[in-house]
Amino acid sequence: MNLLEVSGLTKTYGTNHAVNAIDFHIAGGEIFGLIGPNGAGKTTTLRIISTLLSKSSGEVKVCGHDVQTDPHEVRRSISYLPEEAGVYKNLKGREYLEFIAGFHAEKKERPAMVERGMSIANLGARINDKVSTYSKGMTRRLTIARALMMNPKLAILDEPTSGLDVINAHEVRNIIKKSISERSAVLLSSHNMLEVDYLCDRIALISGGVIVETGTPDSLKEKYQCSNIEEIFMKIVETLSHADEPDKKRD
């Protein structure tokens, strides 16, 4: 069974389609990338899947549970990390993980969850320091740990390495890779095409609220005769912009 099924998903604001009848699925063991230019509908899609935003039409199911009719069960199966995830800076790293574990586990299960979180964050002795003293990279590793320590069936990560230096970004990518099992999956959005190429088993490119291409990185490189995902991205975006030019001239 696919862990995520998206069929005909549409989100409208008045007459504007933020997302327009998109379809994709994610199987267990997959890291799936949703990529596209700013304003393409990526974050809207992630928020709908995370039950934070209602859909206008279509169907979204996580582990067989509908996001609209059964949101509580969906939330039990997912974790969602937005690009600008907040952290309580007056808490120590360990205290922050303990605080989050309190929302997701029974009392007897919390110590093991926090231990997993500390292992994922890999901050050493700094886990006992206040978050206010952390660098941006350390803070992001803590929030990644927050998202993954509960062993979600589907981890939804929006720009997981945004603003990080090369070393911290590399460490976060390895953390994400190691978190996957046959019974779990990751849905991520990223503007870093090299990151998408390295991490993702399959990708979907969304533009103007519509998915315009889907496939494995290797199959798309072969199809478009490109050496990397960034070249494919630019080629597709350029093609779409040229296709819109006659309409603009008529306007």
N, C-alpha and C positions, 0 to 999 in steps of 0.2 A: 504493500500500500504506500502511495506517495504521502509524505508528511505534510505537504502543502499542495492544495489544488486551487488555482485561480482561474475562473471561467467567466468571460464576458464582464469583467470588473469595470465599472464606470463610476466616476465621481464628477458631478457637475456643480458649478457655482453660477446660478442664473443660466445664461446661455453658453458659458464657457466650460469646456470639457478639460478638467485637470488630468483625468485618466479616461480613456475612451475604449471600452470593450476589449480589454487585454486578457490574454490567456497565457499561463505558464504553470509548470508544476516543479516540485522538488522532491526527489527520492531520498531515502535514508542513505547516509554516507556521503552526501553531496555538499559541496560549497558552491552556491549559485550566486552569480553577480548580476545585479541590476544596474546598468550604466546608462549615462546619457548626459546631455548638456544641462545647465541650470534651468530650472523651470519645466523640465521634461515630464515630471510626474513621479519621480523616484520616491521622494520622501512621503508624498501623499499615499502611494501604494504601501509603503512600509507601515505607516500609521494606521491604515485600514486593517492590514493583517494583524497588527498589534492590538486591535480593538479600541484604539484611541480616537478613531475617526470613523463615522458611519459612511457606508457606501450608498450610492444612488441606485445602482442596480448591479446585477451579476451575482456571482457566488464565490465565496472564499471559505475554504475548509482547512483547518489545521488538525491533523491526526483524526480526521473524520468529523470534527466538530465545526459547526457553522459559526463564523465570527459574529453574526448578528443575533441568531437565536440561542446560541450557547456560549456567550463570551467568557463566562466563568471557567468553563472547561478549557477553552482556548488559552486563557491566561495561565492555567496550570501547566501548559505544555511549552510555553515560550518564555524567552527573555528578550527585552528590547533595549538596545543601547543607542540613544540618539547622538548626533554629532557633538552637541554641546551638553553632555551629561553633567549634571551638577553633583557636587560632593560636599558633605558637611566638613568644612576645613578645620573646625574646632575639635574634631574627633581625631584620635590616632587611627592609623590604617587598620589595625586589628579591630578597634572599636567600630569602625565604619562597616566592616564586613560582618561583625556580630549584629549590628543594627539591621542590616539588610537581611541577614539570615532569619531574624525574628519574624519577618513577613512571609517567609517562604518555607519554613520547616517547623515541625514539632520540636519542643524543647530538647528532647533527647537526641534529635538529629542535627541540631545546630552546631555542636562542636566539630563534627566531621565535615560539615559544609564549610565552616570557617577555615578549617585546615586545608581543604581543597582550594579555597580562595587564596590563602596565603601562598600555597604552592604555585598556583597559576601566576599570581602577581610577582613572585620571586624577588621581593624587595629586601630580603635578609633582615638585619636588625632594624632597618628603617621602618618596618611594619609597625613598630612600637612608637614611632614619632608622629607628631601631629601632621595631618594632611596639608596644613598651611605651609609646611616647610618643604613640601615635595616639588620637584620640577614638573613641567607639563608631561614629560614622558612617564614619570613615576605615577602621576595622577591617572593618566590614561591606562596604564597597566593595572592600577587598582580598580578602575571602572570596568575594564575587560574581565577582570577576575570576578567582579560583582555579577556580571552578566552570565558567566560560564560556570560558576561554582555550584549552581543548583542543578547542573546536568540537564539543561532544557532539551526537549526534543527538537525544537527549532530556535536557534539563536539568530536574532535580527539585529544586524550591526550597521549603523549608518556612519560612513566615513570613519572606520575604526582607527586609522593612523593619521587622521587629519592634524597637521601642524607639528608632527613629530620629526625629529632628526633621523638620519639614516639608521643609526644603531637601534634606537628605540622602536622605530617602525619595523625593522627586521625582527626584533624580539616579539613584538605584538603579532606579526604574521605567523611566526612559529607557534605562538600560543594558540592561535586560531586553528592552525593545521592539526595540532596535537589534540584538540578538543573533540574532533569528529570521530564518531563510531558508526557502525552500520545502522544503528537505531536513532541517529541524530543527524541534523543538518544545519547549515548556516546559510542565511540569506544576507548578503551584504551589498551595500552601495558604496562606490568609491570613484573619485575623479582620477585616481592614480592608476593609469592603464597597465603599468608594469606590475603593480600589486595585483590587479585583476588577473593578469596573465599567469602570475605565479600561484595564486591561491585557488582560482575557480576551476571547477570541473566543467561547468557550462555557464554561459552568459546570455543575457537578453539586453539588447540596446533599445531604449525607449526614447522617443522624440515626439514632442507635441502631444503627449499623453497616449501615444500608440507604440506598441512594440513593433519595430521594423526589422529586427533580425534576432535570431536565436541559434545557438550552437556551441560546440566545444571550441576552446581557443584554437586548437590545431585545425579543425574543420573550417573555421572562418578564415584562418590565415591562408589555407589552400584555396578556398573559394575566391577570396579577394586578391590573391597573389601578393600578400603582405608579410613582412617578417615579424610584426608584433601587433598587439591589440590597438595600440595608439594610432598606427597607420590605418587600420580598419575603421576605427572610430572616425577619424578625420575624413576618410573617403566617403563613408556613409552620410555623415553630416553635410559634407559638401554637395553630394548628390541630391540630398533632400532640399537644400537651400536653392539649388538650381531649378529643381522641380517646382518650387513655389514662385519663381520669378515671373512666369506668365500671368499668374493670378494677381501679383502685385502691380504689374503693368496695366491690367484691366481695371484695377481699382483706381 
